[in-house]
């Protein structure tokens, strides 16, 4: 118990991120995600979470939806590829150096190339790159995605420091046929090996349903050019799967790791945080398509930084 408390205190101290002048330094994060007006996902989740974890959100909307696509029909959809190009060009011309670039759902064919160029430019000033390679879920590619878009996302994933695919996206990244859950140790070892052989960044594979009935994430962590390690982080599985869960998880990882927290400790915290929010949302009997009721837990993120 004492050891665990010490680890939490270490993370808190790192997350405070004070500069030598005594004034808090707020890092800037360029957020390439869609904006869905109704239903908790993408930027409506990402912005409050990274803000609570002391990142200045700079949203670059990749698409505009009236609602997200999980459980709603007849939604309005607008591809914002032209605006993504204009945003990135403007920021580059202004000479803005972002500390973090965090990408998610893409809205059109040309966006991956635009973002890839932007990442290359931002890396010159030391930006940390987190790619959530959004392409599909439950074994299926999203209806708005084309083969070319999937190829582009796979390319982005090779230009990141950390990627956070769900299990479906991990199979897509590896060019392998989707295998439905549950997953045993041997099958996950093969998937981890394939991610490493494909030369993807350090990977945090989410939404894994294990044989023991639990759910969690697998970390495929690069040690060097020859070795990597695999770690698993599990939590109790709930009966309901909510849209936006991946966005919540990846955003917590983004905020913690960008502030200098240890990746393994960040994953452990994110797994438990999402479990807690899911449990509460189920108890509230909220409609699944409205997503996770994460708002009431934002104070816990803030408190984590301000003990």
C-alpha positions as CSV (number, residue, x, y, z in Angstrom):
1,X,0.0,0.0,0.0
2,X,2.8,2.4,0.9
3,X,4.6,1.6,-2.3
4,X,1.5,2.2,-4.4
5,X,1.0,5.6,-2.6
6,X,4.6,6.5,-3.4
7,X,4.1,5.8,-7.1
8,X,1.0,7.9,-7.2
9,X,2.8,10.8,-5.6
10,X,5.6,10.4,-8.1
11,X,3.2,10.8,-11.0
12,X,1.5,13.8,-9.3
13,X,4.9,15.6,-8.9
14,X,5.7,15.0,-12.5
15,X,2.3,16.2,-13.7
16,X,2.7,19.5,-11.8
17,X,5.3,20.4,-14.4
18,X,6.4,23.7,-12.8
19,X,9.2,25.7,-14.5
20,X,12.0,27.3,-12.7
21,X,10.2,30.7,-12.5
22,X,7.5,29.2,-10.3
23,X,4.8,29.8,-12.9
24,X,3.1,26.7,-14.3
25,X,4.0,25.9,-17.9
26,X,1.0,24.8,-19.9
27,X,1.8,22.6,-22.9
28,X,0.0,23.0,-26.2
29,X,-1.7,20.0,-27.9
30,X,-2.9,20.0,-31.5
31,X,-6.0,17.7,-31.5
32,X,-6.9,16.2,-34.8
33,X,-10.4,14.6,-34.1
34,X,-13.9,14.9,-35.3
35,X,-16.6,17.0,-33.6
36,X,-19.8,15.2,-33.0
37,X,-22.5,17.5,-31.6
38,X,-24.6,14.9,-29.7
39,X,-23.2,11.8,-27.9
40,X,-20.0,11.9,-25.9
41,X,-17.1,11.1,-28.2
42,X,-14.1,12.6,-30.0
43,X,-13.5,16.3,-29.3
44,X,-16.4,16.6,-26.7
45,X,-14.5,14.1,-24.7
46,X,-10.9,14.9,-25.6
47,X,-11.0,18.7,-24.9
48,X,-12.2,18.5,-21.3
49,X,-10.0,15.6,-20.4
50,X,-6.7,17.0,-21.7
51,X,-7.6,20.4,-20.2
52,X,-8.1,18.8,-16.8
53,X,-4.7,17.2,-17.2
54,X,-3.1,20.6,-17.9
55,X,-2.8,20.6,-21.7
56,X,-4.0,23.6,-23.7
57,X,-6.3,22.0,-26.3
58,X,-6.0,23.3,-29.9
59,X,-8.7,21.5,-31.8
60,X,-8.3,20.8,-35.5
61,X,-11.7,19.3,-36.4
62,X,-11.4,16.6,-39.1
63,X,-15.1,16.2,-39.6
64,X,-18.4,17.6,-38.3
65,X,-21.2,15.3,-37.2
66,X,-24.6,16.2,-35.8
67,X,-24.3,13.0,-33.7
68,X,-21.7,10.2,-33.6
69,X,-22.4,7.2,-35.8
70,X,-23.0,4.6,-33.1
71,X,-26.7,4.1,-32.6
72,X,-27.9,7.2,-34.5
73,X,-29.3,7.3,-38.0
74,X,-29.8,10.2,-40.5
75,X,-26.9,12.2,-39.0
76,X,-25.3,15.2,-40.8
77,X,-21.7,14.7,-41.8
78,X,-19.2,17.2,-43.2
79,X,-15.7,16.3,-44.4
80,X,-13.3,19.1,-43.2
81,X,-10.2,18.2,-45.2
82,X,-9.9,21.7,-46.7
83,X,-10.1,23.2,-43.2
84,X,-7.5,20.8,-41.8
85,X,-5.1,21.9,-44.5
86,X,-5.8,25.6,-43.8
87,X,-5.4,25.1,-40.0
88,X,-2.1,23.4,-40.2
89,X,-0.8,25.8,-42.8
90,X,-1.8,28.8,-40.6
91,X,-0.2,27.3,-37.5
92,X,3.0,26.5,-39.4
93,X,3.1,30.1,-40.8
94,X,2.6,31.5,-37.3
95,X,5.6,29.4,-36.1
96,X,3.6,27.7,-33.3
97,X,5.5,24.9,-31.7
98,X,3.2,22.3,-30.2
99,X,4.3,20.1,-27.4
100,X,1.9,17.3,-28.3
101,X,0.1,16.2,-31.5
102,X,-2.8,13.8,-30.8
103,X,-4.8,12.4,-33.7
104,X,-8.0,10.4,-33.9
105,X,-10.9,10.0,-36.3
106,X,-10.2,11.3,-39.8
107,X,-12.8,12.8,-42.1
108,X,-11.4,12.4,-45.6
109,X,-8.9,10.8,-48.0
110,X,-6.3,13.5,-47.9
111,X,-6.1,14.2,-44.2
112,X,-3.5,11.5,-43.3
113,X,-1.0,13.1,-45.6
114,X,-1.6,16.6,-44.4
115,X,-1.3,15.5,-40.8
116,X,1.8,13.4,-41.5
117,X,3.5,16.5,-42.9
118,X,2.4,18.6,-39.9
119,X,3.9,15.9,-37.6
120,X,7.2,16.0,-39.4
121,X,7.3,19.8,-39.0
122,X,6.4,19.7,-35.3
123,X,8.9,17.0,-34.6
124,X,11.6,19.5,-35.4
125,X,10.8,21.3,-32.1
126,X,10.4,18.1,-30.1
127,X,6.6,17.4,-30.2
128,X,5.4,14.2,-28.7
129,X,3.1,12.3,-31.1
130,X,0.1,10.2,-30.0
131,X,-1.9,8.5,-32.7
132,X,-5.2,6.9,-31.9
133,X,-5.5,5.0,-35.3
134,X,-9.3,5.2,-35.5
135,X,-10.6,2.9,-38.2
136,X,-13.2,0.6,-36.8
137,X,-14.6,-1.5,-34.0
138,X,-16.2,-4.9,-33.3
139,X,-14.4,-6.4,-36.3
140,X,-15.7,-3.8,-38.8
141,X,-14.2,-0.8,-40.5
142,X,-16.3,2.4,-40.0
143,X,-18.7,3.2,-42.8
144,X,-17.1,6.6,-43.6
145,X,-13.6,5.0,-44.0
146,X,-12.2,3.9,-47.4
147,X,-9.3,1.6,-48.0
148,X,-7.1,4.6,-48.8
149,X,-7.9,6.2,-45.5
150,X,-7.0,3.0,-43.7
151,X,-3.6,3.0,-45.5
152,X,-3.1,6.6,-44.5
153,X,-3.9,5.9,-40.8
154,X,-1.4,3.0,-40.8
155,X,1.2,5.4,-42.1
156,X,0.5,7.8,-39.3
157,X,0.8,5.1,-36.8
158,X,4.4,4.5,-37.9
159,X,5.2,8.2,-37.3
160,X,4.1,8.2,-33.6
161,X,5.7,7.8,-30.2
162,X,2.6,5.9,-28.9
163,X,-0.4,4.5,-30.6
164,X,-3.7,3.4,-29.0
165,X,-5.6,1.1,-31.3
166,X,-8.5,-0.9,-30.1
167,X,-8.3,-4.7,-30.8
168,X,-10.0,-4.4,-34.2
169,X,-7.7,-1.6,-35.3
170,X,-4.7,-3.7,-34.1
171,X,-5.6,-6.4,-36.6
172,X,-6.1,-3.9,-39.3
173,X,-2.7,-2.3,-38.6
174,X,-1.2,-5.8,-39.0
175,X,-3.1,-6.6,-42.1
176,X,-4.6,-9.6,-40.4
177,X,-8.1,-11.0,-40.4
178,X,-10.1,-10.1,-37.3
179,X,-10.4,-12.7,-34.6
180,X,-13.3,-12.2,-32.2
181,X,-12.9,-12.3,-28.4
182,X,-12.1,-13.7,-26.0
183,X,-8.3,-13.7,-26.4
184,X,-5.8,-16.1,-24.9
185,X,-2.1,-15.4,-24.1
186,X,-0.8,-17.1,-27.2
187,X,-3.0,-15.2,-29.6
188,X,-2.1,-11.9,-28.0
189,X,1.6,-12.7,-28.2
190,X,1.3,-13.3,-31.9
191,X,-0.5,-9.9,-32.3
192,X,2.1,-8.1,-30.3
193,X,4.9,-9.7,-32.4
194,X,3.1,-8.6,-35.6
195,X,2.8,-5.0,-34.4
196,X,6.5,-5.0,-33.6
197,X,7.4,-6.6,-37.0
198,X,5.4,-4.0,-38.8
199,X,7.5,-1.4,-37.1
200,X,4.7,0.4,-35.4
201,X,5.3,2.7,-32.5
202,X,4.9,1.6,-28.9
203,X,1.4,0.3,-28.8
204,X,-1.4,0.3,-26.2
205,X,-4.0,-2.1,-27.5
206,X,-7.4,-1.4,-25.9
207,X,-10.7,-3.1,-25.4
208,X,-9.2,-6.6,-25.1
209,X,-11.6,-9.2,-23.7
210,X,-9.5,-11.8,-21.9
211,X,-10.3,-15.5,-21.4
212,X,-10.6,-14.9,-17.7
213,X,-13.6,-12.6,-18.2
214,X,-11.8,-9.4,-17.7
215,X,-11.2,-6.5,-20.1
216,X,-8.2,-4.2,-20.4
217,X,-5.2,-3.1,-22.4
218,X,-2.0,-4.7,-23.7
219,X,1.2,-2.6,-23.9
220,X,3.7,-3.6,-26.6
221,X,6.7,-1.5,-25.4
222,X,9.8,-1.1,-27.5
223,X,13.1,-1.6,-25.6
224,X,15.4,-1.3,-28.5
225,X,15.7,-2.4,-32.2
226,X,15.8,-6.1,-31.1
227,X,13.7,-6.4,-28.0
228,X,10.2,-5.5,-26.8
229,X,8.1,-6.3,-23.8
230,X,4.4,-7.1,-23.4
231,X,2.4,-6.1,-20.3
232,X,-1.3,-6.5,-19.6
233,X,-3.6,-4.3,-17.6
234,X,-7.0,-5.7,-16.6
235,X,-10.2,-4.6,-15.0
236,X,-13.6,-6.1,-14.3
237,X,-15.7,-6.2,-17.4
238,X,-19.1,-4.6,-17.5
239,X,-22.1,-5.7,-19.5
240,X,-22.2,-2.6,-21.7
241,X,-19.8,-1.1,-24.3
242,X,-20.2,2.6,-24.8
243,X,-19.2,4.8,-27.7
244,X,-16.3,7.2,-26.9
245,X,-14.7,4.8,-24.4
246,X,-11.6,4.7,-26.5
247,X,-11.5,8.5,-26.8
248,X,-11.7,8.7,-23.0
249,X,-8.9,6.2,-22.5
250,X,-6.6,7.6,-25.1
251,X,-7.1,11.2,-23.8
252,X,-6.2,10.2,-20.3
253,X,-3.0,8.5,-21.6
254,X,-2.3,11.6,-23.7
255,X,-2.5,13.9,-20.7
256,X,-0.5,11.8,-18.3
257,X,2.3,10.8,-20.6
258,X,2.6,14.2,-22.1
259,X,3.2,15.5,-18.6
260,X,6.0,13.1,-18.1
261,X,4.2,10.3,-16.2
262,X,5.5,6.7,-16.6
263,X,3.6,4.9,-19.5
264,X,2.8,1.8,-17.5
265,X,1.5,3.7,-14.5
266,X,-0.6,5.9,-16.9
267,X,-2.2,2.9,-18.5
268,X,-3.0,1.4,-15.2
269,X,-4.7,4.6,-14.1
270,X,-6.6,5.0,-17.4
271,X,-7.9,1.4,-17.3
272,X,-9.2,1.9,-13.7
273,X,-10.6,5.4,-14.6
274,X,-12.6,4.1,-17.6
275,X,-13.8,1.1,-15.5
276,X,-15.1,3.4,-12.8
277,X,-16.8,5.7,-15.3
278,X,-18.4,2.7,-17.1
279,X,-19.7,1.3,-13.8
280,X,-21.3,4.6,-12.9
281,X,-22.9,5.1,-16.3
282,X,-24.4,1.6,-16.1
283,X,-25.9,2.3,-12.7
284,X,-27.5,5.5,-14.1
285,X,-29.2,3.4,-16.9
286,X,-28.2,6.1,-19.4
287,X,-28.9,5.2,-23.1
288,X,-25.8,3.6,-24.5
289,X,-25.6,5.9,-27.5
290,X,-25.2,8.9,-25.2
291,X,-21.8,7.6,-24.2
292,X,-20.0,7.5,-20.8
293,X,-21.0,10.0,-18.1
294,X,-17.5,11.1,-17.5
295,X,-18.2,14.7,-16.6
296,X,-18.7,14.0,-12.9
297,X,-15.3,12.4,-12.8
298,X,-13.3,15.3,-14.2
299,X,-12.7,16.6,-10.7
300,X,-10.8,13.4,-10.0
301,X,-8.4,14.2,-12.8
302,X,-7.9,17.7,-11.5
303,X,-7.5,16.5,-7.9
304,X,-4.9,14.0,-9.1
305,X,-2.8,17.0,-10.1
306,X,-3.7,19.1,-7.0
307,X,-3.6,16.7,-4.0
